[in-house]
Amino acid sequence: MTTYAIEAEGLVKRFKDTEALAGVDLGARRGTVLGLLGPNGAGKTTAVRIFATLLRPDGGRAQVAGHDVVGEAGVVRAMVGLTGQYAAVDENLTGTENLLLIGRLLGLSRRDARARARELLERFQLTDAAGRAVKTFSGGMRRRLDLAASLVGRPSILFLDEPTTGLDPHSRGELWDLLRGLVADGATALLTTQYLNEADVLADDIVVIDKGRVIAEGTPDQLKSQVGGQVLELRPVAERDLARAHVLVAGAAGPEARIEGETITAPVKDPELMPAVVRTLDREGIAVGELALRRSSLDEVFLALTGHRAEPGDPEGNGGAAVRDGDADRGADDVVGGDSELRKAVMRP
């Protein structure tokens, strides 16, 4: 039996003249979280849709729990849960009614659907609000209900496409805890996110894609080591010295040295960098107000790999999950129109 619960080899998807995926290889080990990172338009949501059997690949292959997503789509749909960027629940129904509806659509008896709804509402701390219309829920409560809805069928594999977009830090932390619990119980998750601290905290392994291609992969620590395991932070006493100090630091550290506010940052690949920078600045008469050495963040890894920082949220203003990536796949809008359509499709046998 393969060690991968989710696997792709040479995955290709085109939308007219645009190649959204250009030969993607990736694998999520059983019982782990795979973080799929990349800029807007990189192909993340396209990959999720293929794994969830909502799009057919144009080349390569994709498997979920050893089952081909094209030839065994019905089997795959019965094993997966899908949560997109926006909560796909009916706001005019109560929390209980939403879960009952999904349970019945999945073929559960009324008794079993009600028992499962009650169990999930308790697990996601929604029991007190179970009888209220969802339109009265806070954003965090809607997201918890949405995740609960994706678990009604007891899936062993979860696809989470930017599930915490728009949530406040407290609600995001609650969802992190819930995901940790699900994985501890044996689930496997593929998580796309543009909150890089989220991937750092949750992901066992990370794949970074850009323009439809894998450009880096490894554990969070391995990726940080690739671009310099530590970061030098320096602030001159006099703001007028900032630009000149930056030139000097860049001369020692390389072009990755950047000005961020009143601070200069640079990846450290050589342990001699810090003393060399201090000597250079002292020789040039530039007084240093603050000097620190810290571990790299995934945000800095992303910046080094893609040339810009991650952009949380949906700058294109697309409704639902429709073409969340950009992906130039306006054709995908004809396949599904939003997160609710994604869930309906996954529930089809």
C-alpha positions as CSV (number, residue, x, y, z in Angstrom):
1,M,0.0,0.0,0.0
2,T,1.3,3.4,-0.9
3,T,2.3,5.7,1.9
4,Y,0.6,8.6,0.1
5,A,-3.1,9.3,0.7
6,I,-3.0,12.0,-2.0
7,E,-0.7,11.8,-5.0
8,A,-0.1,13.4,-8.3
9,E,2.4,12.7,-11.1
10,G,2.9,15.0,-14.0
11,L,-0.5,16.6,-13.5
12,V,-1.5,18.9,-16.4
13,K,-4.5,21.2,-16.7
14,R,-5.2,23.7,-19.5
15,F,-7.8,26.4,-19.9
16,K,-7.8,27.5,-23.5
17,D,-4.4,28.9,-24.0
18,T,-3.3,28.9,-20.4
19,E,-1.6,26.0,-18.7
20,A,-2.8,26.2,-15.1
21,L,-0.9,23.1,-14.1
22,A,2.3,22.2,-16.0
23,G,3.4,18.7,-14.8
24,V,2.8,18.9,-11.0
25,D,4.2,16.1,-8.8
26,L,3.2,16.0,-5.1
27,G,2.3,13.6,-2.4
28,A,0.6,13.8,1.0
29,R,1.6,11.1,3.5
30,R,-1.2,9.4,5.3
31,G,-2.1,11.0,8.6
32,T,-0.3,14.3,7.8
33,V,-1.0,17.8,6.6
34,L,0.4,18.8,3.2
35,G,0.6,22.6,2.7
36,L,0.2,23.7,-0.9
37,L,1.5,27.2,-1.2
38,G,1.8,29.6,-4.1
39,P,0.9,33.1,-5.4
40,N,-2.6,33.9,-6.7
41,G,-2.9,32.1,-10.1
42,A,-0.3,29.5,-9.3
43,G,-2.7,26.6,-9.7
44,K,-3.6,25.6,-6.1
45,T,-7.3,25.6,-6.4
46,T,-7.1,23.8,-9.8
47,A,-5.1,21.0,-8.2
48,V,-7.7,20.8,-5.3
49,R,-10.5,20.5,-7.8
50,I,-8.8,17.8,-9.7
51,F,-8.2,15.8,-6.5
52,A,-11.9,16.3,-5.5
53,T,-13.0,15.0,-9.0
54,L,-14.5,18.4,-10.0
55,L,-12.1,18.9,-12.9
56,R,-10.6,16.3,-15.2
57,P,-6.8,16.6,-15.8
58,D,-5.5,17.0,-19.3
59,G,-2.4,15.0,-18.5
60,G,-0.7,13.0,-15.8
61,R,-2.5,11.2,-13.1
62,A,-3.9,11.9,-9.6
63,Q,-4.9,9.4,-7.0
64,V,-6.7,9.6,-3.6
65,A,-6.2,6.7,-1.3
66,G,-4.9,4.7,-4.2
67,H,-8.0,5.4,-6.4
68,D,-7.7,7.3,-9.7
69,V,-9.7,10.5,-9.6
70,V,-11.0,10.0,-13.1
71,G,-11.6,6.3,-13.4
72,E,-12.8,5.9,-9.8
73,A,-14.4,9.3,-9.2
74,G,-17.4,7.9,-7.3
75,V,-15.1,6.0,-4.9
76,V,-13.0,9.1,-4.3
77,R,-16.0,11.3,-3.6
78,A,-17.2,8.9,-0.9
79,M,-13.8,9.3,0.9
80,V,-13.2,13.0,0.9
81,G,-14.4,16.2,2.5
82,L,-14.0,19.6,1.0
83,T,-14.0,23.0,2.6
84,G,-13.4,26.1,0.4
85,Q,-12.6,29.7,1.0
86,Y,-16.2,30.7,1.8
87,A,-18.6,28.9,4.1
88,A,-20.9,26.8,1.9
89,V,-23.9,26.5,4.2
90,D,-27.5,27.7,3.8
91,E,-27.8,30.8,5.9
92,N,-31.6,30.5,6.1
93,L,-31.4,27.1,7.7
94,T,-30.3,26.4,11.3
95,G,-27.0,24.8,12.1
96,T,-28.8,21.5,12.8
97,E,-30.8,21.7,9.6
98,N,-27.7,22.2,7.5
99,L,-26.1,19.1,8.8
100,L,-29.3,17.1,8.6
101,L,-29.7,18.0,5.0
102,I,-26.2,16.9,4.1
103,G,-26.6,13.7,6.1
104,R,-29.7,12.8,4.2
105,L,-28.1,13.7,0.8
106,L,-25.3,11.3,1.7
107,G,-27.9,8.6,2.3
108,L,-28.0,8.5,6.1
109,S,-31.3,7.6,7.8
110,R,-33.1,10.4,9.6
111,R,-32.0,8.9,12.9
112,D,-28.4,8.5,11.9
113,A,-28.3,12.0,10.3
114,R,-29.6,13.5,13.4
115,A,-27.2,11.6,15.6
116,R,-24.3,12.7,13.4
117,A,-25.4,16.3,13.4
118,R,-25.6,16.3,17.2
119,E,-22.2,14.8,17.5
120,L,-20.6,17.3,15.1
121,L,-22.3,20.3,16.7
122,E,-20.9,19.3,20.0
123,R,-17.4,18.7,18.7
124,F,-17.3,22.1,17.0
125,Q,-18.8,23.9,20.1
126,L,-22.0,24.9,18.2
127,T,-24.6,23.1,20.4
128,D,-25.9,26.3,22.0
129,A,-26.4,27.9,18.5
130,A,-27.7,24.7,16.8
131,G,-31.3,26.0,16.6
132,R,-30.4,29.4,15.2
133,A,-30.4,30.5,11.6
134,V,-26.9,30.5,10.2
135,K,-27.3,34.1,9.1
136,T,-27.0,35.0,12.8
137,F,-23.7,33.2,13.2
138,S,-20.4,35.0,13.4
139,G,-17.8,34.4,10.7
140,G,-15.9,31.9,12.9
141,M,-19.0,30.0,13.7
142,R,-19.9,29.7,10.0
143,R,-16.5,28.4,9.2
144,R,-16.7,25.8,12.0
145,L,-20.2,24.7,10.7
146,D,-18.8,24.5,7.2
147,L,-15.9,22.3,8.4
148,A,-18.4,20.2,10.4
149,A,-20.5,19.8,7.2
150,S,-17.5,18.5,5.3
151,L,-17.2,15.8,8.0
152,V,-20.7,14.4,8.0
153,G,-19.7,11.5,5.8
154,R,-16.7,10.7,8.0
155,P,-14.1,11.3,5.3
156,S,-10.6,10.1,5.8
157,I,-9.1,12.8,3.5
158,L,-9.8,16.5,3.7
159,F,-9.2,19.2,1.1
160,L,-9.1,22.6,2.8
161,D,-8.8,25.4,0.2
162,E,-7.9,28.6,2.2
163,P,-10.4,27.7,4.9
164,T,-9.5,30.6,7.3
165,T,-9.6,33.4,4.8
166,G,-11.3,36.4,6.4
167,L,-11.3,35.1,10.0
168,D,-10.0,37.0,13.0
169,P,-6.9,35.5,14.8
170,H,-9.0,33.9,17.5
171,S,-11.3,32.1,15.1
172,R,-8.3,31.1,13.0
173,G,-6.7,29.5,16.0
174,E,-9.9,27.6,16.8
175,L,-9.9,26.1,13.4
176,W,-6.2,25.2,13.7
177,D,-7.0,23.3,16.9
178,L,-9.8,21.4,15.2
179,L,-7.6,20.5,12.2
180,R,-4.9,19.2,14.6
181,G,-7.5,17.0,16.3
182,L,-8.8,15.6,13.0
183,V,-5.3,14.7,11.9
184,A,-4.5,13.2,15.3
185,D,-7.5,10.9,14.7
186,G,-6.0,9.7,11.5
187,A,-7.2,12.1,8.8
188,T,-5.0,13.4,6.0
189,A,-5.4,16.9,4.8
190,L,-4.3,19.0,1.8
191,L,-4.3,22.6,2.9
192,T,-3.9,25.6,0.6
193,T,-3.3,28.9,2.4
194,Q,-1.8,32.3,1.9
195,Y,-1.3,32.8,5.7
196,L,2.2,31.4,5.8
197,N,2.3,31.2,9.6
198,E,-0.7,28.8,9.2
199,A,1.3,26.5,7.0
200,D,4.3,26.8,9.3
201,V,2.2,25.8,12.3
202,L,0.0,23.0,10.7
203,A,1.9,21.5,7.7
204,D,4.1,18.5,8.1
205,D,5.3,18.9,4.5
206,I,5.0,21.8,2.0
207,V,4.9,22.1,-1.7
208,V,5.3,25.5,-3.3
209,I,4.0,26.0,-6.8
210,D,4.3,29.0,-9.2
211,K,2.9,29.3,-12.7
212,G,1.6,25.7,-12.5
213,R,5.0,24.2,-11.6
214,V,6.5,22.9,-8.4
215,I,9.4,25.2,-7.4
216,A,10.2,23.8,-4.0
217,E,9.1,21.1,-1.5
218,G,10.1,19.8,1.9
219,T,9.4,20.3,5.5
220,P,9.0,23.9,6.8
221,D,12.5,23.7,8.4
222,Q,14.0,22.3,5.2
223,L,12.6,25.1,3.1
224,K,13.8,27.7,5.6
225,S,17.3,26.2,5.4
226,Q,17.3,26.4,1.6
227,V,17.0,30.2,1.6
228,G,19.1,30.7,4.8
229,G,18.1,29.3,8.1
230,Q,18.4,32.6,9.9
231,V,17.7,36.2,9.2
232,L,19.8,39.3,10.2
233,E,17.8,42.3,11.3
234,L,19.5,45.7,11.6
235,R,18.4,49.2,12.3
236,P,20.7,52.2,12.1
237,V,20.5,54.8,14.9
238,A,20.0,57.6,12.3
239,E,17.3,57.1,9.7
240,R,19.3,59.1,7.2
241,D,21.8,56.2,7.2
242,L,19.2,53.5,6.2
243,A,19.8,53.6,2.5
244,R,23.6,53.6,2.8
245,A,23.5,50.8,5.4
246,H,21.3,48.8,3.1
247,V,23.9,49.1,0.3
248,L,26.6,47.9,2.6
249,V,24.6,45.0,4.0
250,A,23.6,43.9,0.5
251,G,27.3,44.0,-0.5
252,A,28.0,41.4,2.2
253,A,24.7,39.4,2.2
254,G,23.7,39.6,-1.4
255,P,20.7,41.1,-3.3
256,E,18.2,39.4,-0.9
257,A,18.9,42.2,1.6
258,R,15.8,44.4,1.9
259,I,14.6,47.5,3.6
260,E,11.4,46.9,5.6
261,G,10.2,50.0,7.3
262,E,13.2,51.3,9.3
263,T,14.9,47.9,9.4
264,I,17.2,46.0,7.0
265,T,16.8,42.3,6.8
266,A,19.0,39.7,5.0
267,P,19.1,35.9,4.9
268,V,22.2,34.5,6.7
269,K,23.9,31.6,4.9
270,D,27.4,32.3,6.2
271,P,27.9,32.5,10.0
272,E,30.5,35.1,9.5
273,L,28.0,37.5,8.0
274,M,27.0,39.3,11.2
275,P,30.5,40.2,12.4
276,A,31.4,41.2,8.8
277,V,28.4,43.6,8.6
278,V,29.2,45.1,12.0
279,R,32.8,45.7,11.0
280,T,31.8,47.3,7.7
281,L,29.2,49.6,9.3
282,D,31.7,50.6,12.0
283,R,34.3,51.4,9.4
284,E,31.9,53.6,7.5
285,G,30.8,55.4,10.7
286,I,27.2,54.1,10.8
287,A,25.9,53.6,14.3
288,V,23.7,50.6,14.8
289,G,20.6,51.0,17.0
290,E,19.4,47.4,16.9
291,L,21.0,44.2,15.7
292,A,19.4,40.7,15.9
293,L,19.6,37.2,14.4
294,R,16.5,35.1,14.2
295,R,15.1,32.1,12.4
296,S,13.7,32.6,8.9
297,S,9.9,32.6,8.5
298,L,8.0,30.9,5.7
299,D,7.0,34.4,4.5
300,E,10.7,35.0,3.7
301,V,11.0,31.6,2.1
302,F,8.0,32.5,-0.1
303,L,9.5,35.9,-0.9
304,A,12.8,34.3,-1.9
305,L,11.1,31.6,-4.1
306,T,8.5,33.7,-5.8
307,G,9.9,37.2,-5.7
308,H,7.0,38.7,-3.7
309,R,5.2,38.1,-0.4
310,A,2.0,36.1,-0.1
311,E,-1.3,38.0,-0.5
312,P,-3.9,36.8,2.0
313,G,-7.5,37.1,0.8
314,D,-9.1,37.2,-2.6
315,P,-7.8,40.3,-4.5
316,E,-9.8,39.3,-7.6
317,G,-13.1,39.5,-5.6
318,N,-14.3,36.1,-7.0
319,G,-17.4,34.8,-5.3
320,G,-17.2,31.4,-3.7
321,A,-14.4,29.2,-4.7
322,A,-14.9,30.0,-8.4
323,V,-11.5,30.5,-9.9
324,R,-10.0,31.5,-6.6
325,D,-6.5,31.0,-8.1
326,G,-7.1,33.2,-11.1
327,D,-5.6,30.3,-13.0
328,A,-7.0,32.2,-16.0
329,D,-9.5,29.3,-15.9
330,R,-12.7,31.3,-16.4
331,G,-13.7,28.1,-18.1
332,A,-13.8,26.5,-14.7
333,D,-16.7,28.8,-13.8
334,D,-18.7,26.7,-16.1
335,V,-17.9,23.6,-14.1
336,V,-18.8,24.8,-10.6
337,G,-20.0,28.2,-9.4
338,G,-18.8,28.3,-5.8
339,D,-18.2,26.4,-2.7
340,S,-21.8,25.2,-2.4
341,E,-21.5,23.7,-5.9
342,L,-18.2,22.1,-4.9
343,R,-19.9,20.4,-1.9
344,K,-22.9,19.2,-4.0
345,A,-20.5,17.7,-6.6
346,V,-18.5,15.9,-4.0
347,M,-21.6,14.4,-2.4
348,R,-22.7,12.9,-5.8
349,P,-22.1,9.2,-5.9
